[in-house]
Amino acid sequence: MQWWNDFLSWLSSDDGWRIISGAVIPFLAILIAGIVAASIGRGSAKRVIALSDREVKASAVTALISAARKAAVWNTLPAPEQQHIDHLIGDADIRLRLLPVPGTALAADWASHEIIGMKRNAVSFSFQAEQSLLVFRDRLIEWQGRPSRAKRLFKNDLDSWAYDSSLSEQELVHQQQAWAAAQVAKTGPIDTVSAAAVAAPVVAATPPAAKFAQSRFARPAAVPVAESQLAVEKTQPAEPEAPTPTIEPAVVEAEPTAQIPVDPATPEPTTVDSTESEAADHGAAHDADHDVVEHEVVEPEFLEPERSDHLEEIVVHEHEDELPELVEPAPEEPRDVSDASVFAPNDEHRHDDDNHDHHDQEHHQHN
């Protein structure tokens, strides 16, 4: 008890009272004020959140109720409007499932089932659709006010619908089995033996060499045939092929021309015999045909003149007209181009004038 007496004596002193009034009392006041402010802020935040949740729930429920009202008169809507209402129903269902309140999944399942029933009853039972719409509206408004009662409002209906659907599915399965048994008893068992698969003839891929030969000699594409036909063709002797006509070059005798001197150091040009080139081409074609036969590819009989790489030249000499021999002109004498020769009278003209005067004189004398 001594320490308590000491504490009381310290509080009654001036130093103790100064500390309490200057530090302890302000601290307690600040602490209490903070607690009160936090509680007030929490309450206001809760009210704001609750208000926003209520608005969101109200908008989702309103969208579902408006969609259900359209579903109650489904048979009177045109096709474009029905598609638009289906789109709105899907959006309202998603908004309802995303609400941060308990029981949204149960409410969404129950609402979708009820809307489907309204569409079905709207075709012939308009009164039933109107009654379903009223029940739908009251249940959703009640759930929106008290979301914790979702199980009480929707769970029982969902369980009963699931049980009914299972019973209907089982009954449908039993009916299908009974119908199948009746068909088997009436017509007998059905043979399920499948026909033997007919193997398609397999044609081996043409090697690159054969492809090159075909493209070079322009042969038609090979046609696959049955194996039996190949066997018959192999046993029968091949018919001799008709001789291929050859074109002989036309030879025209050329006129003898002057021989050109040949330089002994220049090598003579070598000529390629056309028969050798034809034999090489015939051998290449025979090898290509042999490769095609080995790969079980039958080509249609098609005779075509062989093409030789050697191009035969036909030389035609045209007879040119004989031209007269050219006569070399005689060299001209140099002329005098001096001044005296240019300005002097011509000697020939002078001689002609003299002869003319002489003939005139003789003619006068004779007369």
Secondary structure, DSSP 8 states (H G I E B T S, - for coil): -HHHHHHHHHHHSHHHHHHIIIIIHHHHHHHHHHHHHHHHHHHHHHHHHHHHHHHHHHHHHHHHHHHHHHHHTGGGS-HHHHHHHHHHHHHHHHHHHTSSSTTHHHHHHHHHHHHHHHHHHTTT-HHHHHHHHHHHHHHHHHHHH-GGGHIIIIIHHHHHHHHHHHHHHHHHHHHHHHHHHHHHHHH--------------------HHHHHHHHHHT----B---HHHHHHHHHS---------------------------TTS-------HHHHHHHHHHHHHHHHHHHHHTT-B----------SS---------------------------SHHHHHS--HHHHHHHHHHHHHHHHHHHH-
